Amino acid sequence: MQSDQQRRARSADVPAIALVLIANFIPLYSVLAQDWPVVYVVMLFWFDALMFVAFTAIRILIAPVPGDLSLVLARKTAIAAVVLSAFYKTVVAAVTLAFHGGLVLGYGIFLAFLFGGQVTPRGIVASPDVPLEVMTNMLHEPAVYWAALAILGNHLYALAVGFIVRGGWRTAQPVLLFEAPTRHVLVLHVGIVLGGIVLMLLATPLIAAAVLLVAKTVSDLRLLILDRGAS
């Protein structure tokens, strides 16, 4: 029989799973019903990666300092320990935003050029104005805002419930959290980009976008399971 704690844990997973499904169902529906181009889908993936970096920085600020540093701080006065701890975590969080945030921003521009251009026999051709045009066109799509809200809600819920309420912050390490965006972007998005290029060249845009969204949904649910195990 399941304990009350296990039942509560499973019930707490329901909103997280729902947010993941909603965040991926909205663009899937828009692709099938409103003929969204593939570039809209991958740009939402990029927004998800950007939120991942931002919320990683927040987790770093909440996480405790490493054990060896905590021993050093224990020898300091209370005020000095608080100041030094805050300084350490602020620096790590700032470096995370600057390093990973910069990479993700550049990655977003690359995605806009790659998937916003035209597929020709010579390759994918895109003008310098493509990133701005893509973002401007997306802002006229109401479904984009709903999908973005679902993505934001998913990260907020994971932070509040998975990291804070369940106590995942107690064993979190700022340095390991710093590495998390790299693993997330490399493992997930490199596969999606390579798969997306192949699908764009071999299949219709609709099929390509649908396959990417299904793959993203499976990956998001897997990440949710891993986060639950870590907490």
N, C-alpha and C positions, 0 to 999 in steps of 0.2 A: 504494500500500500504506500501511496505517496504521502510524505509529510506535509504539514501546512506550509513549511518554508519552500518546498519544491513547487507546491501549487501556486503560491504567491509569485515565485520566480517565473513560472510559466505564464501566469496571467499578466505579469508585467511585460512579457515579451510580445504579447498580442498587439499593443499599439505600435511597437517598433516594427513588427512585420507588416502591419497595415500601412505605415508610412512609407516603407520601402516599396511595397506593391503599388501604392498610389503614385509615388514619385516616378515610377517607371511605366505605370499604366497610362498616365496622362499623355506623355509623348507617343506611346504606342498607338493609342486611340487617334491622336492627331495625325500620325503617319498614315494610318489606314483610312481615316474618314476625311481628313483635310489635306492630304497629300503634302505633308511636311517634308522638306528636303532632309537628306542625311546630316547636313551641317548643323541643323537645329538640334538634332539628337546629340551629336558629339559635343556641342557647345554646352548643353546641359550636363553632360558628363564632366566637362571642364569646370563648370560651376560647382559641382559636387566635390571635385578635387580641391578647389579653392577653399570651400567650406571646411574640408578635412584639415587643411593646413591651419586655418584660423582657429578651429576648435582644438587642434593639437596644442597650439600655443596657450590656450586657456587651461587645458589639462596640465601643462607644465607649471603654470602659476599655482595650481591647486595642489599638485603632487608634493610630497615631502622631499627634503634635500637628501642626497645620498648618505649612506651610513658613515663613511669616513669624514665627510664634511660635518655631519651632525655631531660627531665626537669633538671636532674642533670648536664648533659653536657652543657646545656644552661648557667649555672653559671660559666663555665670554660672559659678559653681563647680559641680562635679559634684553635690554634695548639693542645692544650691539648684535646679539644673536638674531634678533628679528630683522634688523637692517641688513645684515650680511646675507641672511637667508633670502630676503626679498630681492636683494641686488643680484644674487646668483640666479634665481629663477627668472627674473626679468631679463637678464642678459641672454639666457638660453632661449627664452620665448621670443625675444627680439631677433636673435640670430635665426631662429626657425622661420619667423615671418619673412625676414629679409632673404634668406637663402632659398627656402622651399617656395615662398610666395613669388619670388622673382622667377624661379624656374617654371612654376605653374602659369604665370602670366605670359612668359615667352612661349610656353607650350600651347596656350590658348590661341595666340596669334598664329602659330604654326598650324593648328587644327583648322582655323578659319581659312587660311590659304589652301590647305590640303583638300578639305572637303567642300569649300565654297567655290573652288575653281571648276573649270569645265574639263571633262575627260576627253582628250583628243588622241589620235594615233601617236602623237609625239609625247604624250604624257598629260599631266594635269596642269592646265594653264590658268593663272589667276592674276588679276590686276592688283596694284598696291592698295586700292581702296576696298578690297574685299572684306577685311576684318570689320571695318566701320560699317559697311553695307549690311553685313550679316547681323551685327548687333542691332543696328537700326531697324531692320526688318523684323527681328525677333521681338523687339519691344512693342510691335503692333499686334502681337499674337497673345490674346488673353490667357490661353492655356499655358504659355511660358511662365506667367506669374504664379499660377496654381502649382505647376511642377516645381518651381523654385521654392515656393513656400513649403511644399512637402519635403523637399531636400533639406531645407533649413530646419524644419520640425524634426526630421529624423536625427540630425546631428544634435539638436537641443535635447531631445529625449535621451539619446545615448549618453550625453554628458550628465544630465540630471539624474537619471535612473541607473544606467549601467556603470557610471564612473563615481558618482557621489553617493547616491542612496545605497547601492550595493557594496560600497566600500572599496571599489577598485582603486581609488586614489591612494589608499594606505600602502599598497605595494608597488605603486607606479614609480618609475625612475625617470627623471627629466631627460637624461642622455638617451635612454631607449625610446622615449616618446619623440625625441628629436629625429630619430631614424624612421619613425613610422610613416611619414608622408612619402619618403623615398620608396619604401616597399609597396605602399598602396598604389602610387602612380606607376611605378615600373611594372609590377606584376599585372595590375588590372589594365591600365591604359595603353601600355605598349602592345599588349595582346589585342585590345580593341582596335587600336589604330591599324595594326598590320592586318587584322581580319577585315576591318572596314575597307581598306584599300583593295584587298582581293575581291571582296563582295561588290565594290563599286565597279570593278573592271569586268567581273564575270556575271553579275546579276543586275536586276533592276534596282533602282534606288529604294523602292518600297520594301523589297525583300531584304536588302542590305540593312536598312534601318530596323526592321522588325527583328532580324537575327541579332543585331547588336544589342537591342533592348532586352531580349531574352537572356543573352549572355551577361549583361550588366545586372539584371535582376538576380540571377543565380549567384553571381559574385557578391552582391550586396548581402544576400541572405547568408552566404558562407561567412562573410566578415562579421555579421551579427552573431552567428554561432560562436565564432572565435572570441569575440569580445565578451560574450557571456561566460565562456570557459575561463577567460583571463580574470574575470571579476569574481 
